[in-house]
Amino acid sequence: MFTDTDRALLDRPLHGLLTIPPGPQRLPAPRPVWFERTADDEIQLFSMADALKVRRLEAEPLASFVVITPGGEPEGWVSIEADVTLPEDGATDLALRLAERYWEDLTPERRDRIEDYSVEENLRRIVLHPRRVTRGPA
């Protein structure tokens, strides 16, 4: 589903905007997240297992996700509508990879803190399986 241009954008250390089904009387509210595109063209991120977004995704495993080129660059974006799975494994490894991707200086101390945080917060992977991809500018 992704084009080479989509992959080039998704493989950059940009923030994505994740939108999940809202609760009663709520409007959808995108949240900025760290992410990575997998070799299988899925998008994965992580969250605390008891986070509201995880509970909502367990109830309704659907999400949308958008990545936008930064200001100062030609306009471009990729929007994904996806089914979601919540694997119980791999969250610590993912958190460490994403910390390496987004932080310039991942010291051994920071690495240890991420591993401790992952255990304390029982991190879960969130995997987006694209069902529809749109891109722009149109």
N, C-alpha and C positions, 0 to 999 in steps of 0.2 A: 504493500500500500504506500510506503514511503518512496519518494523520489530521492535521487542522490542529493539534490538541494535540501530536501527535508532532513536527511540524515546529517548533512554538514551543519545545519542549524541545531539539531537535537544533540549533536555530539560536542557542542561547545558548553563551557561551564556557565550557562545562563540559568536564571530561575524560571521555573514553569509555574503556571497558575492552575491549580487543581480545583475543580468544582464538583461537589458531590450532591446527591439529593438532599434538599433541606428538610428540616423537621417541620412539624405543624406550625402554621402561622409564620413561617420564615421564608425569606427569599434566598435564592442561591447566592452564595458569597464566596468568590474565588479566594484561594489562599496561596501565597508564594511558597514554593517548595524546591528543595534540591532533588535532582533526578538523574537517571542515566537511561540511555537506550541500550537494550540488549542486542546481542547478535541475531536474535529472532525477531527484531523490530517490535519488542514490547517496551513499555516504559515502566521503570520501577523506582519506588521511593520507599521511605520508611516512616513509621510513626509509633508512638507509645501504644501498647496494646489496649489500654483503657481509654484512649482518646475518643472523643465524641465522633470524629470522622470515621474511625475504625468501626465503632458500633453501628453507625449509619450505613457504612459499606457492607457490613455483615447482613443487615436487614434488606438492603437494596444495592446489589453489587454493580453499580453503574457510575461512571464519572465522565467528565469532560476535562480536557487538558489543553492549555495553550502556551506556546513559546513564541516570543516576539524578538525581533532583532533590536539591539540597543539603539538609543538615540545617536544620531550622527552617522548612522549607516543607512543604506537604502532600505526602504520599508519591506518587511517580510515577516511572515508568521506561519505557523503550523497549528492547526486545531484538530484535536482528536476526540472522538466519541468512543468510549471503550466499555467493555465488560471488565469486571475487576475480580481478581482472586487475592486472597490474604494468606499466603503461605506462612507457616510458623517457623520456617528455617531461613537462614541466610541473612537475617536483618543486621547482625553485627558486621559481617563481611561487607555488606552493602554500605552501612554507615561509615566504615573505615575508608572504602573506596571513594565515597562522596566527599568525605572530609579532605582526602588527598586532592580531589578535583576542585573543590571550592576554596580551600584555605591554602595560602601560599606557603605557610610554614607549619607542617604537621609534625610537631616535636614528639619525642617518645612520651612525654608527660601527657600531652593532648591525646595521643593514641590510647594511653592507658585510661584516661578519663572517658573516652568514647566507649571503650570496652566495658568499663564499670557501669556507665550510664545505660548501655544496651541491656545489661543483666538487670539492673535495678528497675528500669522502666519496662522490661519485657517487650523490647521493640518487635514490631511486626513489619514484614515487607508488604507493600501494596503494589500489585502488578496490574498494569493496564494492558488489556488485550484489544488493540484497535479494531473497531468494526467499521469506522468511517473516518477518513482524513480529508480535511480541506486545507487550502493554503492560499496565501495572498502575497503580493497584491493580486486581486482578481483581474 
